[in-house]
Amino acid sequence: MRILALMILVFALSAPLSACGKKGDLEQPPGTEKSDFPRNYPR
């Protein structure tokens, strides 16, 4: 029972940390059209 509770606790604490960070490029892919909303990508 303690092992299961410890595993759940570790998962609950590590799940939000895995959602942080840059997932991809902020630049538009080449060959794509500009959007209707003239916004600059954040740097």
Backbone atoms as SQL, in Angstrom:
CREATE TABLE atoms (id INTEGER PRIMARY KEY, chain TEXT, resi INTEGER, resn TEXT, atom TEXT, x REAL, y REAL, z REAL);
INSERT INTO atoms VALUES
  (1, 'A', 1, 'MET', 'N', 0.829, -1.195, 0.000),
  (2, 'A', 1, 'MET', 'CA', 0.000, 0.000, 0.000),
  (3, 'A', 1, 'MET', 'C', 0.874, 1.261, 0.000),
  (4, 'A', 2, 'ARG', 'N', 1.961, 1.244, 0.752),
  (5, 'A', 2, 'ARG', 'CA', 2.836, 2.418, 0.805),
  (6, 'A', 2, 'ARG', 'C', 3.503, 2.675, -0.540),
  (7, 'A', 3, 'ILE', 'N', 3.872, 1.596, -1.232),
  (8, 'A', 3, 'ILE', 'CA', 4.537, 1.755, -2.529),
  (9, 'A', 3, 'ILE', 'C', 3.587, 2.400, -3.532),
  (10, 'A', 4, 'LEU', 'N', 2.335, 1.963, -3.526),
  (11, 'A', 4, 'LEU', 'CA', 1.344, 2.555, -4.436),
  (12, 'A', 4, 'LEU', 'C', 1.131, 4.035, -4.118),
  (13, 'A', 5, 'ALA', 'N', 1.027, 4.372, -2.852),
  (14, 'A', 5, 'ALA', 'CA', 0.844, 5.768, -2.460),
  (15, 'A', 5, 'ALA', 'C', 2.065, 6.601, -2.845),
  (16, 'A', 6, 'LEU', 'N', 3.256, 6.042, -2.684),
  (17, 'A', 6, 'LEU', 'CA', 4.475, 6.757, -3.060),
  (18, 'A', 6, 'LEU', 'C', 4.541, 6.976, -4.571),
  (19, 'A', 7, 'MET', 'N', 4.148, 5.968, -5.343),
  (20, 'A', 7, 'MET', 'CA', 4.157, 6.103, -6.808),
  (21, 'A', 7, 'MET', 'C', 3.164, 7.172, -7.264),
  (22, 'A', 8, 'ILE', 'N', 1.990, 7.206, -6.649),
  (23, 'A', 8, 'ILE', 'CA', 0.989, 8.219, -6.993),
  (24, 'A', 8, 'ILE', 'C', 1.499, 9.610, -6.624),
  (25, 'A', 9, 'LEU', 'N', 2.148, 9.724, -5.482),
  (26, 'A', 9, 'LEU', 'CA', 2.693, 11.008, -5.049),
  (27, 'A', 9, 'LEU', 'C', 3.786, 11.489, -5.994),
  (28, 'A', 10, 'VAL', 'N', 4.674, 10.604, -6.397),
  (29, 'A', 10, 'VAL', 'CA', 5.746, 10.973, -7.323),
  (30, 'A', 10, 'VAL', 'C', 5.159, 11.408, -8.662),
  (31, 'A', 11, 'PHE', 'N', 4.174, 10.682, -9.166),
  (32, 'A', 11, 'PHE', 'CA', 3.541, 11.058, -10.425),
  (33, 'A', 11, 'PHE', 'C', 2.844, 12.410, -10.306),
  (34, 'A', 12, 'ALA', 'N', 2.138, 12.639, -9.210),
  (35, 'A', 12, 'ALA', 'CA', 1.406, 13.895, -9.028),
  (36, 'A', 12, 'ALA', 'C', 2.365, 15.087, -8.955),
  (37, 'A', 13, 'LEU', 'N', 3.552, 14.884, -8.397),
  (38, 'A', 13, 'LEU', 'CA', 4.512, 15.980, -8.298),
  (39, 'A', 13, 'LEU', 'C', 5.304, 16.186, -9.594),
  (40, 'A', 14, 'SER', 'N', 5.491, 15.127, -10.368),
  (41, 'A', 14, 'SER', 'CA', 6.296, 15.254, -11.587),
  (42, 'A', 14, 'SER', 'C', 5.462, 15.624, -12.812),
  (43, 'A', 15, 'ALA', 'N', 4.179, 15.371, -12.829),
  (44, 'A', 15, 'ALA', 'CA', 3.349, 15.663, -13.999),
  (45, 'A', 15, 'ALA', 'C', 3.327, 17.147, -14.358),
  (46, 'A', 16, 'PRO', 'N', 3.151, 18.063, -13.416),
  (47, 'A', 16, 'PRO', 'CA', 3.161, 19.488, -13.802),
  (48, 'A', 16, 'PRO', 'C', 4.517, 19.955, -14.323),
  (49, 'A', 17, 'LEU', 'N', 5.589, 19.358, -13.853),
  (50, 'A', 17, 'LEU', 'CA', 6.912, 19.768, -14.315),
  (51, 'A', 17, 'LEU', 'C', 7.163, 19.353, -15.757),
  (52, 'A', 18, 'SER', 'N', 6.555, 18.274, -16.192),
  (53, 'A', 18, 'SER', 'CA', 6.772, 17.820, -17.560),
  (54, 'A', 18, 'SER', 'C', 6.052, 18.707, -18.571),
  (55, 'A', 19, 'ALA', 'N', 5.115, 19.536, -18.118),
  (56, 'A', 19, 'ALA', 'CA', 4.381, 20.405, -19.028),
  (57, 'A', 19, 'ALA', 'C', 5.112, 21.717, -19.276),
  (58, 'A', 20, 'CYS', 'N', 6.187, 21.987, -18.575),
  (59, 'A', 20, 'CYS', 'CA', 6.915, 23.235, -18.725),
  (60, 'A', 20, 'CYS', 'C', 7.931, 23.134, -19.856),
  (61, 'A', 21, 'GLY', 'N', 8.264, 24.279, -20.409),
  (62, 'A', 21, 'GLY', 'CA', 9.343, 24.304, -21.390),
  (63, 'A', 21, 'GLY', 'C', 8.855, 24.560, -22.793),
  (64, 'A', 22, 'LYS', 'N', 9.795, 24.847, -23.656),
  (65, 'A', 22, 'LYS', 'CA', 9.512, 25.136, -25.055),
  (66, 'A', 22, 'LYS', 'C', 9.282, 23.828, -25.796),
  (67, 'A', 23, 'LYS', 'N', 8.189, 23.726, -26.494),
  (68, 'A', 23, 'LYS', 'CA', 7.859, 22.499, -27.207),
  (69, 'A', 23, 'LYS', 'C', 8.241, 22.558, -28.679),
  (70, 'A', 24, 'GLY', 'N', 8.392, 23.739, -29.246),
  (71, 'A', 24, 'GLY', 'CA', 8.711, 23.830, -30.661),
  (72, 'A', 24, 'GLY', 'C', 9.210, 25.210, -31.015),
  (73, 'A', 25, 'ASP', 'N', 9.514, 25.388, -32.289),
  (74, 'A', 25, 'ASP', 'CA', 9.997, 26.678, -32.761),
  (75, 'A', 25, 'ASP', 'C', 8.881, 27.713, -32.714),
  (76, 'A', 26, 'LEU', 'N', 9.251, 28.943, -32.438),
  (77, 'A', 26, 'LEU', 'CA', 8.281, 30.032, -32.440),
  (78, 'A', 26, 'LEU', 'C', 8.209, 30.712, -33.805),
  (79, 'A', 27, 'GLU', 'N', 9.058, 30.314, -34.712),
  (80, 'A', 27, 'GLU', 'CA', 9.051, 30.875, -36.057),
  (81, 'A', 27, 'GLU', 'C', 8.010, 30.145, -36.905),
  (82, 'A', 28, 'GLN', 'N', 7.425, 30.882, -37.863),
  (83, 'A', 28, 'GLN', 'CA', 6.490, 30.242, -38.768),
  (84, 'A', 28, 'GLN', 'C', 7.246, 29.280, -39.677),
  (85, 'A', 29, 'PRO', 'N', 6.655, 28.133, -39.963),
  (86, 'A', 29, 'PRO', 'CA', 7.308, 27.213, -40.883),
  (87, 'A', 29, 'PRO', 'C', 7.417, 27.822, -42.276),
  (88, 'A', 30, 'PRO', 'N', 8.472, 27.507, -43.028),
  (89, 'A', 30, 'PRO', 'CA', 8.613, 28.070, -44.362),
  (90, 'A', 30, 'PRO', 'C', 7.501, 27.581, -45.282),
  (91, 'A', 31, 'GLY', 'N', 7.041, 28.479, -46.135),
  (92, 'A', 31, 'GLY', 'CA', 5.993, 28.129, -47.088),
  (93, 'A', 31, 'GLY', 'C', 4.580, 28.322, -46.577),
  (94, 'A', 32, 'THR', 'N', 4.413, 28.823, -45.354),
  (95, 'A', 32, 'THR', 'CA', 3.065, 29.051, -44.833),
  (96, 'A', 32, 'THR', 'C', 2.643, 30.485, -45.106),
  (97, 'A', 33, 'GLU', 'N', 1.355, 30.661, -45.247),
  (98, 'A', 33, 'GLU', 'CA', 0.819, 32.006, -45.480),
  (99, 'A', 33, 'GLU', 'C', 0.794, 32.777, -44.167),
  (100, 'A', 34, 'LYS', 'N', 0.844, 34.085, -44.277),
  (101, 'A', 34, 'LYS', 'CA', 0.719, 34.908, -43.080),
  (102, 'A', 34, 'LYS', 'C', -0.723, 34.859, -42.600),
  (103, 'A', 35, 'SER', 'N', -0.902, 34.964, -41.301),
  (104, 'A', 35, 'SER', 'CA', -2.247, 34.927, -40.750),
  (105, 'A', 35, 'SER', 'C', -2.941, 36.270, -40.959),
  (106, 'A', 36, 'ASP', 'N', -4.237, 36.280, -40.711),
  (107, 'A', 36, 'ASP', 'CA', -5.021, 37.512, -40.850),
  (108, 'A', 36, 'ASP', 'C', -4.730, 38.495, -39.717),
  (109, 'A', 37, 'PHE', 'N', -4.106, 38.032, -38.677),
  (110, 'A', 37, 'PHE', 'CA', -3.848, 38.870, -37.522),
  (111, 'A', 37, 'PHE', 'C', -2.357, 39.222, -37.515),
  (112, 'A', 38, 'PRO', 'N', -2.026, 40.460, -37.795),
  (113, 'A', 38, 'PRO', 'CA', -0.604, 40.831, -37.874),
  (114, 'A', 38, 'PRO', 'C', 0.027, 40.942, -36.483),
  (115, 'A', 39, 'ARG', 'N', 0.488, 39.831, -35.978),
  (116, 'A', 39, 'ARG', 'CA', 1.145, 39.809, -34.675),
  (117, 'A', 39, 'ARG', 'C', 2.577, 39.315, -34.861),
  (118, 'A', 40, 'ASN', 'N', 3.453, 39.785, -34.009),
  (119, 'A', 40, 'ASN', 'CA', 4.825, 39.296, -34.019),
  (120, 'A', 40, 'ASN', 'C', 4.933, 38.114, -33.066),
  (121, 'A', 41, 'TYR', 'N', 5.727, 37.140, -33.428),
  (122, 'A', 41, 'TYR', 'CA', 5.978, 36.020, -32.536),
  (123, 'A', 41, 'TYR', 'C', 6.862, 36.502, -31.379),
  (124, 'A', 42, 'PRO', 'N', 6.589, 36.015, -30.171),
  (125, 'A', 42, 'PRO', 'CA', 7.438, 36.435, -29.037),
  (126, 'A', 42, 'PRO', 'C', 8.848, 35.905, -29.175),
  (127, 'A', 43, 'ARG', 'N', 9.793, 36.654, -28.678),
  (128, 'A', 43, 'ARG', 'CA', 11.198, 36.232, -28.743),
  (129, 'A', 43, 'ARG', 'C', 11.689, 35.874, -27.377);
